[in-house]
Amino acid sequence: MKTTFNLVLSKFMIICHCKVVRCSEVRECVKDGETTLSKVSRRTCAGTECGRCVSLLKKVIKKSLLDLGSIDL
């Protein structure tokens, strides 16, 4: 059974409001090979303040990997 993954992303969408990190920044990290939450957080500081964005941040990383063809569902 294949799971569908629907997440509409805008490159201007702010993922982390505390550090003002946009979706495009997270996707660029993944494109550059930083494919884990800790690596993306280290580079962008997203998810390091209050933590409310961590769930969305993980979804954006996963969606980016899917778009790049790096993982299958």
C-alpha positions in Angstrom: 0.0 0.0 0.0 1.5 3.3 -1.1 1.1 6.3 1.0 0.5 9.7 -0.6 2.3 12.7 0.8 0.5 15.9 0.1 2.2 19.1 1.4 1.9 22.2 -0.6 5.0 24.3 -0.2 5.7 27.9 -1.1 9.3 29.0 -1.3 8.2 32.1 0.7 6.5 30.1 3.4 8.1 30.7 6.8 8.8 27.4 8.5 10.4 28.8 11.7 8.9 32.1 12.9 11.4 32.5 15.7 14.4 32.4 13.4 12.5 33.5 10.3 13.6 30.5 8.2 11.7 30.1 4.9 10.9 26.9 3.1 13.3 27.7 0.3 16.2 27.8 2.8 15.3 24.3 4.2 14.9 22.9 0.7 18.3 24.4 -0.3 19.9 22.6 2.7 18.5 19.3 1.6 19.6 19.9 -2.0 23.1 20.6 -0.6 23.1 17.2 1.2 22.0 18.2 4.7 19.2 15.7 5.0 18.6 15.4 8.7 16.8 17.6 11.1 20.0 18.2 13.1 22.0 19.3 10.0 19.2 21.6 8.7 18.8 23.1 12.2 22.5 23.6 12.6 22.7 25.5 9.3 19.5 27.5 9.6 18.9 27.6 13.3 15.3 26.5 12.6 13.8 24.5 15.5 16.3 25.7 18.0 14.3 28.3 19.8 10.8 27.2 20.9 10.5 24.0 18.9 7.0 24.5 17.6 8.2 24.2 14.0 10.1 20.9 14.3 7.1 18.8 13.1 6.7 21.0 10.0 10.5 21.1 9.5 10.6 17.3 9.4 7.8 17.3 6.8 9.6 19.8 4.6 12.8 17.8 4.8 10.9 14.6 3.8 9.0 16.4 1.0 12.3 17.8 -0.3 13.9 14.4 -0.3 10.9 13.0 -2.2 11.0 15.8 -4.8 14.7 15.1 -5.3 14.0 11.4 -5.7 16.3 10.6 -2.8 13.6 8.5 -1.0 10.4 6.6 -1.8 7.4 6.2 0.4 
